[in-house]
């Protein structure tokens, strides 16, 4: 069964450093998403991506964040200068936009900012 | 703005018994989808069950079923014959396929299953 994959599973970085979180969505999907979940808190929408551009972004998704689909298979989230409060679980999801609009989630990347 | 409310931060159930998790939502849209996701300790987000708002029939998936009350904007999850592996965080989520395609999440309910 096709699945969304994410790498790395855990990333530890120093405050102020840049990180890139990688996702490989399901191959025939057209809509891509990043969500984050700070430990013990609710899941928050960050950004949606369709047709090679951002469809919507949340207030969290400020100039420090960017997304890219560099090669038609990977979908990346870059945080330019990490802050302590960026420590969270980051989930990538993809959808074909048709079948129940179901979003399939990757296993997540745990980001720890020291 | 759409919102999702899960009023039960924690629930517990005895193994083999039935438990119901509550979810209410607020929207002015008529066409939307509702989902229950399970998040075990591994933190993987797993879809449990989905409901299309235009369908009157309640969705069922094996031991999992929903009670969808569109007028009341209520979407509860019933787990029958609870198993130890059902212990997890359960999130209710709303999706509108119009201009806004993001999932809107409740705060979650932590379910413990007692042997």
Interface residues (C-beta under 8 A of the other chain):
Chain A: X31 X33 X35 X37 X41 X42 X43 X44 X45 X48 X50 X55 X56 X58 X89 X91 X93 X95 X97 X100 X101 X102 X103 X104 X105 X107 X108 X110
Chain B: X33 X35 X37 X42 X43 X44 X45 X46 X47 X50 X52 X91 X93 X95 X97 X100 X101 X102 X103 X104 X105 X106 X107 X108
